[in-house]
Amino acid sequence: MKAAWYENVGLADAVLVVGHMATPEPSAGEVLIRLHASGVNPSDVKARAGKRAGGSGMPFPRVIPHSDGAGIIEAVGAGVPESRIGTRVWIWNAQWGRAYGSAAEYVALPANQAIPLGENVSFETGACLGIPAVTAAHCVMGDGPVKGKTVLVSGGAGTVGRLAVQIAHLNGARVIATAMNPEDMERAMAAGADVAINFTSDNVAEQILEANRGNPVDRIVEVEFGVNAEINAAVITERGSVVTYGSALSMRPELPFYSFLFKGVNLEFVLVYLLNEKERQLAADHVNAALTNGLDIPLHATYPLEECAKAHNAVEGTGRIGSVVVVID
């Protein structure tokens, strides 16, 4: 099969190679997927660059990158129903704890890591679901229904944030989003936010409360936990939840502990790779339901497999709006 891989960490143009290697065989409990698209996430490029938190070296002698992708099941291992052959699927965790991810013509994965993909959903869209959409769905819906509640989405124009805005809106929540400039505020509003607030303002907490008719919010989906901890403590309701998946600008944050404590706030730190089976299935169901109801996943750019390095450079560059996908047709 054709694949992209690296055997040393470093710059994409220096370490990524495209060539041929043996096609995998599905083991017991696995499916073999002919991939048509592979999503490129920031975590993928950080791992390739040797800059990923928690580990900066080569976890395996050779790595085929990327966790997300979409394609068609071509074969199944023992114990997997043959009826799954021919099914369109999107995948998750292809390269988490494994050497070979989705930047290849084929991948063999445990059968539960292949989620049905609707006939009306493109493979390019399907390749953007595993990390960003599942993260968004779990952050919004992980504790139960949000209908009639107020959800604050930090960074509502970002890849995960914009998906969180849509999922919260589609599930009946009142959505307040923060964004960094008028253009991003417009993007958040177009995604379904009821109110968008510029997070560079001096009085963000006051604006959030005013936008919710003076009431605190029920749930916060947070992309920059450390930077926004004080704001979150000020606007969250008693027994509310702050669910965070990032804190890149404040890696060792100081917390307003007693402000959270005396509201009995639930703090949840989300690493999408570590969701348990129940959490994962619930999030995947919400993602597929949102797709049925018009979930919009903009693409910034697509690249052929031979230009995998360019795809990595696009994710690492500035001004990206939407997902980057490697097409493997």
N, C-alpha and C positions, 0 to 999 in steps of 0.2 A: 504494500500500500504506500501511497505518498503521504508524507508527514513533515511537520516542522518540529525541530527539537533543538535543545542546547545541552552542552556538556560542561560548560563553565558559566558562571554568572558574569554579567557585564552589560555593556550597551547592546541594544537589540541588533544593530547592524553588524556588530562584532561577533556575537555568539549564536545567533539564530541561524540554523541550517535547514534547508528544505531538500529532502531526498526520499529514498525508498527504504522500507524496512518490512519485516514480515507482518502479515495481517494476523491479528490475534484470533484465538479460538475461544468461544464462550465456555467457561467452566460450569460446573453444576450450579444452578441458581442464577446464572447470568444470561444476558442477551447480547448479541452482536449487532451493533448499530452502524449502518452506512450513513455517515454524517454528511449533511449538506451545508451546514453553517456552524461556526464556532464563535461564541461571544468572547470578547476580550475585556476583562475587568481590571480595575486598578490593582487588585491583589495579584493578578497574573503578571503584570509588568514589574511590580515590586519584587516578586519572587525571582523573576528572571534577572533583575538588576542586582539581586543580593541585598535588597533594602527592606525586606519584609520583617515586621516586628515579630519577635519570637524565634527567628532563625534566618541567617543570612548566607549560608553556604549551599552546597549541592546536596539535597536529601537523597538523591539517587545518582548513579553515574551518568545517566541520560534522562532528560525530562522532555516529554511532549507537553507543552503548556496548555492552559485553559481548563476551567471547570465546567463551563456552560456550553451547550450545543443543541442541535436538533437534527433529526434525520429519520430513517426508517429501519425498523428491526428486520434484519436479514436472516438471522439464525438464533436458536435458543439452546441453552445447555440443559442438562438433565434436571428434571423437576419443574421446568418452565413450560406452560402450555404452548403447543405449536400454533395455537390460534393467535398468538401475539406476533407471529411473523407477518410482515407487511404493514404493521401498525406505525403510524406517524407518531413521533415522541419528541419531547424535550427532556433534557437530562440535567442532573445536578451532581456536584462533587466529583466530577470525572477525574480531577487531578489532586484532590485533597487526600493526602496520605498515600498517594499512588504515583508511580512514575509516569504513566501515560494518560494524558488528558485528551481534549477534543480537537486539537489542531492537527487533525489527521483524517484520512478517508474513513477509517473504522475505529471504533472503540468497543471494548467488551466491559460490561458493567453489571453489578447485581441488578436483577430485574426490577426491584422497587425504585431504582434510580432513573428509570425511564417512565415518564409521565405522558399519558395520551395527549396529543396535540391535534386540535380541531382541523378539519379539512380546509376551513376558510382562513386559517392562520398561517402566514408564511414561515418558512424555516428560519429566515433572518430574524423575525420576531421571536420565534421559539427559542433561538439561541441567546436571547437577552433576558430569559426568565429566571434561571437557576439561582443566581446570587441577588441581583437587584430586586426583582419582583417578589421573590420569596421573603427576602428581608423586609420589604415594605409590607407585605401581607401579614407576616407574623407581628411586626411592630404595631400595626393598626388593630388586628383582629385576634391576637394571641390570647387575650383575656376574655374574649366573648364579644357579643354584639355591641356595636357602637351607635346603633340607631337612636336618635334623640339626644346623643351626647355631643360634647364639643371636643374636637381633637385639634391640638396645635401641632403643626408640622414645621420643624425647623429646617431651613434650606429647601423650601417647597418647589424650587425650580431645578434642583439637582436631579440626578438620575433616580436615586432611591426616593428622594423627597417628593418628586412629581408623581411617582407611582403611588406613594402613600397618600397624597392628596386625592388622587383618583379613586383609590380603593375605599378610603374613608367616605368620600362623597357618594360613591355607588352603594355604600352600605348604610346610608341614611344619617351620617353624622353632619354636624355643623363644623366646617373646617376653617381654621385660621392658619395661614401660612406666613412664614417670614422669608424674605429674600433680600438680596444685597443692592438692587438697583431697580429702576422703573421697568426695564425690559423683563427682568426675572419676575418681578411682581405680576406683570401681565401674563407671563407663562404660567405662574401658579394659579392665577384666576381662571385662565383658559382651561386648566386641568380640573377645575371644580371647586377651588377655594371660595368661600363666601367673603373672606376678607384677606387681603395681603398687606403685610406691614414691612417696612424697610428696617432691617435689623441693625443698620448703622445709626439709627436715630438714638437720641439720648434718653428717651422715655418709652422704650419698647414695652416694658411690663405694663405701664399705664395704658398704652394703646391696645395691648392684648385684652386687658380687662374691659376696657371701654367697648372693644369690638364684640365682647361676649355679654354686653348689657350689664356690665359691672360684676359679673359672676366669674369665679375661677373656672379653669378648664378641667376636663375630666381625664384627659390623656395627652401625653406629649411624646411625639416621635422626634428624637433628638440626634442630629448629626455631629454637633460640637458640644459634647457634654460639659467639659471643663469651662469653656468660655461662657456658656449660657446657664451655668448652675444657679447663679443668683436670681436670674430672671425666672427660671423654672420654679424655684422655691417660692417666688412671689406670686405666681399665677396659678399653681396647681391646687386643686381642691383637696380637702381632707380625704384620705384613703385613695387618692388618685394615683396614677401610674406615670412614671417617666421611663420610657423605653429607649435606650440609646444604642447606636451601632457605630459610633465614632467619637473621637476627641483628638483629632490630628493637631489642632492648634494649641492644645494644652494637655500634654501627655501625662503629667502628674498633677492633676487638678486639686485645688483646695475646695472643700465642700462646705456649704452652709448647713452643717450637720443638724443643728437643733431646729432650724427652719423646716427641714424635711421631717425630722423626728416628731415634732409636735403637730404635724399634719398626718402622721402615719403613712407617709408616701411610700409607695412600692417602687423600688429602683430595679430595673432589669437591664442587664448587659447582654446584647445579642451578638453572637457570632454565628452566622447562618450555617456554617459547616457543622456545628455541634447540636443543631436541633434534633430532638429525639423523634422516633418514628411517628408518634401521634401528632406532634407539633408540625412536623414536615408535611404530613398528609393533609392536615387542616389548612396549612398555608397554601399548598399546591391546589387544593380544591377552591380556595378563595381566588387564586390567580386565574384558574381556568374559568371560574364564574365571571370574573371581571373581564376576561377576554371575550366571553360571550356577550357581555354588556357594553363593549366598545372600548376596552382599555387601550389607550394609545401609547405606543412605545416608539418615540422618534429615533431614527437612525442618523448618526452624524456622518458615517462613511462606511463603505464596504470595500474589502480588498480580497483579491484572490489569495489562495494559500501560499503561492510563490512570493507574495509580498507581505508575509506575516510580520516582518520587522517594521514595515511602514505602519501596519495596524498598531503595533506596540508604541511606535513613536507618536501616533495620533492620540492615543490614550494619555501618554505622558505630556503632551503639548498643552498649550493654553487655548481657550476659546472653544472648547468642545461642547456642543449642545447635542445630547443624545448618545446612543450606544455605538460602539465600533464592532463590526462583525467581519470575520474571515469567511468567505464563501468557498465551498469545497466542491462545487459541481464540476 
